[in-house]
């Protein structure tokens, strides 16, 4: 190739690169070894408002935010003939504002292999950083209150525990639950609930020391971390300030509301982790709630033993669900006039591999707290429907107990109807039993489920009636078809005009007046059965008529006799 042809190729190549540089969206810049601008691409005008001519001859360091100068200088020192350096820095626009750029710099070297300056490409990442910053904020903050969230608290708590071990100090965690917050949320709505949470968050924050941390774990639960305390009294003083601050009356949508708190307190040990310390504080909070609310409770050794036992039980329950270790037992329900069986109640039992047959009292509360009752309830329903499809000549329907937690699970009704359809079971052969207390606190969505069950022909009984709120409005507002008198009334019957006698008589009259099915539970003697029938209770169940069994009792129990 001759010289003229070579020159043409060079000119064309130079033209192409110039066109690329002049039309690139990134800012391209050439500075000498003293950071003086030798050339800058026209894109600087679009991005920063500077004309290239304004910058040529000026020092590029004058445009960089003072806090970011070290990155630029360090990048210049680190560049080698083989490598580029990437850094982020803010550059000043012609209006005086700063924008963030991701900069890739590479040195230009002379014939003596000495740096003659730098060539840099800068990409505007201001919007990208804003999005990143917003996402980072959302990842570690609770949106309704602006407090830190569980993820952040767990992270900082681990760091506090590591620091405490090095300094031989104690970390305290306060798990705070607002008493009766659900009542406010359900009665005034979520907007009022959010307003109340904002107020509470500000009040708890105001009660803390400068170094303390606060986060919201969702719902009405807050967590406070005291990174270094010297003694329990110091923690109690913080708990008292929180209780006082939260307890000041507040106005929510024109309603005066006084909020109390149940606080669980856990102090770190040498073996504590963030998860274990939070779990201990949570256990102590539940102890405070069960003791009457509006108080705080320290986690102690007894609770530690209980917590370990609970963890073991949770693991065993999950395994039991996977292995289908739950079994349905059936107890007959009879007509008190002739002991004729008119139905059965399906009762849950756990066939534990080492502890034997367990009744719900041994595990139900944990199953409900952890939401495991939903899967257990599905297994119960499946077993009942399997039995119903195999016994088409039963005397009366089967009652199944359903918790509020199950009904609140969004797919409960769909699973209920699907299971019945799969087994070919008529809905009229199923009665759903809910406790009186659970029914009183149910949401509007769950009440709608009851209406849909009524439309299907499913019965609905109030269990343990008389032990909860004994609200007649439940019998009016819900499609109740039956009421079960709690066994505690039956056990205390005296037939001498006692309070239990009077309540049994009154409730029996109410049930009959509303044309509901009345069933007395826990009948263990003929005397109880006779008296209950005499005061108006038509049906009953209990050991007198038959203990729960894995097989159905399809004829009248041999030990029972009709009441006169």
N, C-alpha and C positions, 0 to 999 in steps of 0.2 A: 504494500500500500504506500503511495507517494505522500509527500508532506501535505499537499493540499487536501487529499482525501482524509488523512488523519485529522487535520484541522477541522474539517467539516463534521466528522464524527464527534470530535470533542465539543464543537459548538452546539451540535444538536443535543448531545448529552447534557451539556450545561443548561441549555434552554429547558429541557424536560425537568431537570431538578429545580430550576428556578420557578417554573410554573407550579410544580408540586409544592414548593415552599411558600409561594405567594398565595396559594389557594387552600392551604391546609387550615383546618379548624383549630389545631393546636398552635400555640405560639412557639416559633422557632427563633432562637437567639444565639448570636456569636459574641462572646466577650473575650477581652484579652486577659493576660495573667493577673491584672489588677482589677478585674471585674468591670471594666469599662466596656459599654456596649459598642460593638463594631457594626453589627447589623441585626435587625429584628424584622420578623415577617409582618405583613400587613394585618394579619389576624389580631394583632395586639390592639388594633383600633376597635374591633368589634367586641372584644372581650373585656378590655380594661379602659377603653376610651382614649388611650394615648395614640398620637400619630407616630409612626416610626421615626420621623425626623426629630421629634421631641426627645426621644430616648437615646438616639445615637450620640455617643460622646459623654453620656452620663454614667454614673456608677450604678450598676444593677442592685447593689446592696442598699441603696437609698430607697428602693421600692419595697424591700422586704420588711415585714413586721418585725419590730425589735426582738420579740420573743422567739422568732424563728431564724434569726441570723446565724445562730450556732449550727443549724442544720446545713445551711448553704456553705458556710466556711468549712465545716467538717467534710462536706461532700467534695469540695474542691481539693482538700488535702488528701482525701482517700482515693481519688481517681488515679488509676494506673493506665499505661498504654493499652492494656488488654481489656480493661473492665469499665463498665458504666456504673454510675451511682444513682440510686433512686431515693428521693425524699419528698416530703410534703411540707409546704410552706405557704404563708399568706403574702400576696402581692397587692400593693396599693393601686387603686384605680385613679383615673384623673379626677374623680369626684371626692377622693379621700377615703372611700370605703375599701375594705380589704376582701379579697376573694381567695379561696383555697385552690392550690394547684398541686398536682402530682408531677414532679419534675424528674426527667431522665437527663443526666449530664455526662458528657464524655470529653476528655481533654484533647486538645490539638497540640501536637508536638512538632518542634522545629527539626532541622537537619541534625542538630546535636542531641536530639532526644530530650530536649528540655521543654517543659510546658509553655506553650505560647498562648494559652487561653482555654476556653471551653465552648462547646456547642451543646445547647440544651433544647429539649422539647418539653413544653409545659402544657398540661391538660387541665382545664377548669373542672374541679371536682366539688365546688361549693354546694350544689344541690345534692350531690351524692353523699357528701358528709352530713348534710342536714337530715337526709333520709336515714343514714346510718345512726346518727345521734338519736333520732326519734325512735328507731327500732331498739336501740340499746336502752333507752329510757323505758320503753314499754316492757322490755324483757325483765327489768329489775324493779318496776314500780307497779303499784295498784292504781288503776285508772280512776276509780271514783273518788279516792281520797288523796292521791298523790303521794302516799306513803310508800316505803319500800315493800316489796312482796316477799313471799316465802323463799324464792330462789336466792334473793339477796341476803335475807336474814340467815339462811343456812350457811352461805358462803362466809359472811362476816363473823358468824358465830364460831365456825371452825378456826378462823384466824385468831379470834379472841381467846379461844381455848388453848391454842398453841402458845400464844403470848403469856397466858396465865400460868401455864406449866413452867415456862422459862423463869417467870418472876415469882413463882410459888404463891400466886394469888387465886382468888375465887371469882368465877363468872356466875352471875345469877340470871335466870330466865323467868319472866312473869308471863304466864299465859292468861289472857284476859277475855272473858266471855260476857257479853251484855245480857243481863237477865231480861227475859220476856221481850226481846227485840222482835221476835216473830209476830207478836200481837200487834205491834205498831205497824210492821210491814203489811200484815194482812188486813188490818182495819183502815189504815190511812193510805196505803199504796206504796209502791216502790220509790216514787219521787220523794215522798216524806221520809221514807227509810234512808234514802241516800243523803238527804239533808241532815238527818240525825247522825249518820255515820261521819259526815264531814265535821260536824260540831264536836263529836266525841273524839275524833282523831286530833283535832286542835287542842282539846282539853287535856288529853293524855300527854301530848307533846309538851304542853306548858308545865306539866308536873315533873318533867324529867330533868336530869342534870345535863350539862353540855355534852358530855362524852357518851351518854346513853343512846341506844339505838331503838327505833320503833318500826314495826311493820304490821301490815294487815294480811291475815291469812285467808281472807274471804269470809262472806257471811258477816257474822257479828263477832269475829274472833280477831284479837290483836295480840301481838307479841312484843314484849319489851326485853331488851338485853342490857344488863348492867355489866360492862366489860371487866370491872375490877371492884370488888367489895371486900371489906375487912371483916364484917360480922353480920349475922342475920338481922340484927336491929337496924342496920343501914338499909337493908332491903325492905323491911317493914315500913320504914319511914317513907320510902318511895311508893309502896303499895297504898299507904294511907293518903298520900297526896293525890294519887290517881283516883282513889275512891271518892275523895272529897271533891275533886275537880269534876269528875263525871256526874256526881250526884246533884250538882246544882240544877235547879229547874230550868228547862228550856221550852221555848215556844215553837211548836211545829205545826204549821198551817192552822194557827189559831188555837191549838190544843196545848195545854200545859202538861209537860211530860217530865217525870223524874226517873232517871235511869240509875239502876244499881248494877254492880259488877260482881262476878265470881272470878277470883284470881287464884291460879295455881302457881306456886313458886318452887323452883328447883335450883339447888346449888351444885356447882360442878364438883366432880371427884376426879382423881387422877386418870380414871378409865373412861371419863365422859367423852362422847362424841356429840356433834351438833344434833343428830337425829335422836340419840338417847336422851339428851338433856331436854329437848322439846317434848319428847314423849313423857318424860317424868313430870314436867310442868303441866302437861295436858291431863295426866292422871290426877294430879293434885287439884286441878281446876274442877274436874268432875266430882271429886270428893267434897270440894267447897259447895258445889251446886246441890249435891245430895244432902248436905248438912243444913240446907235452908237458904242458900244464895246470900248475896250481899255480904261477902266475907272473903278472906284469903286463907289459903291452906298451904303449908309447906309439904313438899314430898318427903316421906320418911322411909325407914327400912321396911315397915309393913307394906307400904305401897309398892316398894321395889319388888317384894316377893309377889304381890298381886299383879304387878305389871308383867313380870316374867311369866307368871301363870297365864295371864291373858294372851301374851304373845304365843305361848305354846298352844293355847286353845284356838287361836286364830289359824295357826298353821294346820292344826288337826282338822278344823272345820273345812278348810279349803281341800284338804286331802279327802275328807269324808264326802264332800260334794262330788269330787272327781271319781270316787270309787262307789258312789251311790250307797253309802252306809246308812242312810235314813230310811226308816220303815214306818208305815202307817198302821196304827192300832185303832180298833173301832170299839166305841162304847155305846150300848143300846140306849135309846130314848124311848120311854114307855108312856102309855096312857095310864094315869094313876088309878083309874076306876077299875081296870081289869088286868093291869100289868102287861097289856098287849104291846109288842114292839111297834112303834110308829116311825122309826128312823134311827140313824146312828150319827155320832159325832166322830170325825176322823181326827185322831190325836197323834202328834208327832213323837217318834222315839228315835234315838240314835243308837245303833248297834255298834258301840265302840269296841275296837279290837282288843283293848286291854282292860277297860273299865266296865265293860258289860253294857247292859241296857240303861241308857240315860234318858230322863225326862227333860222337857224343855227348860225347866228351872236351872239346869246345869250349864246351858249354853245359849239360850235364846237371846239374852240381852246383848251378848257379844256379836251374835249373828246379825242382829238388827243394827247395832251401831256401825258395823263394817259393811252393811249392805248385802251380806251373804244370804240373808233371809229371802232375797228375791229368787236366787237359784234353788234354795231349799224348798220354797213354796211351789216352784214349778215341778219339782220332783214329787211333792205331795199330791198335787193336782193330777199329775200323770198316773200315779199309783191308784188314786181314787177312781179315775175314769177307766183305768184298766179293769178294776174290780167291778164297776158298774156295768161295763160291757159284757162281763162274764156272768153276772147275776141279774138276769132280767126280771126276776120275780120277787124283788126285795119288798119288804114292808116299809115304805116311806123313803124319803130322800136322805142324802148324806150331807152333813154340815162340815164345812172346812173353815178353819181359822185363817184370816187374812189380815196382815198388819198394815198400818198406815204407810210404812216404808215401801211395801210391795205395791200398794195402790198408787203411790206417788211416782213409781217407776213408769216411764212413758209408755212402755209396750205391754203393761200388765193385761189390759182388757183384750188386746189383740191375741196375746198368748193364751188367755183364758178361753176365748171362743175357738181358736185354732185347735187347742187340745181337745175340747169337747167334740168338735167336728171330726177330728182325726179318729177318735174312738167311737164315734156315732152315739154319743150320750145326749139325751134330751136335757136342755138346761133346767127344766123343772125338777130334775132329780138332784140338783145342787142347791144348797143353802150356804151363803157366805156369812160368816160370823165376824163381827168387828167389836172391839171393846168400846164401852161407853166413852171412856176418856179419849181414845183415839178418834172416835166419831166427832167429838166436840171440837177438836182442833183441825179437822180436815178442811182442805181448801175447796174453792168452788169447782175446780177441775175434778176433784175426787167425787164431789157430790153429783157431778154430771155423770160419772161412771155408774153411780148407784141407779140413776134414772135409766141408763142404758141396760143395766142388769135387770131392772124391773121389766123393761120392754121385752127382754129375752125370756122372762118367766122364771128368773132366778130369785129365790127367797133371800131376804136380808134380815138377820137377827142381831140384836144388840146383846153382847156378852157381858157378864159381870155387872149387870145393871144394879144400881144402888151404891156402887163403890166409888163412882166418879162424881160427875157434876149433877147426875140425876136430873138432867134438863128435859123437861117435857117438850121443849121446842124441837128436840131431836126426833121425837115421835111424830111431831107435826110436820117438820120440814123434810125429813128423809123418808123414802118409801119402805119403811120398816114393816116387816111382816111378823116378827116375833121378838120376844124379850126373854132373857135368861136371868133368873134370880141368882145372885152370887151365892156360892157355897157358904160364905161366912155368915149370912143370915140364917141359912138352914141349920148350921152347926150350933147356933145360939138360940134356937127356938126353945121356949120353955112352956108354952101353953098356959102361962100365968099372967098374961098381959104385959110382958116385957117389951122393951123398945124394939127388939128384933121381931117379936110377934106383931107389933103394931105396924112396923114397916112392911113386913111380908103381906099383911092384910091389905094395907093401903096400895102397895104396888100391884098386888093381885087384882084389886078392884079396878085400878087404872088400866091394866092390860086387858081385862075382860070388857071394860067400857069402850075401849078402842078396837075391839074385835081382833086382837092380836093373839098369836100363839104364845102361851106362857109356859116356860119350862123351868123347873126348880133344879138347881145343880147340887151335887154333893149329898144326896140322900143315902144314909147309911143304915137307917133303922125303919121298921114298920111304923113305929110311933111318929116319926117325922113324916113319912109318906101319908099316913092317915090325916094328920093335922093339916098338911099342905093342901090336900084335896078338899078338906072341910072349909078352908078359907078361900078357895077359888082357884087354886093352881091345878090345871088339868093334866099337865105332863111333867115328867121328871126323869132324872138320870142320877146314877151314883152307884157305889159299891153294893148297895142293897139289891140293885137290879142287875148288876154285872160289871165286872172290872174290864178295863180296856184289854182287848185281845187282838192278836194278829189276824184272827179269822172272825168273820161276821157271825153274830148270834142271830139266827133267823127265826127262832121261836122264843116264846116267853121264858125268861130265866127261871131255872128250877127252884131257886131259893126264894123267889118273890111270890107274894100272894096278892090277889086283888084287894083293893081297899074297900071297906064296906060303904 
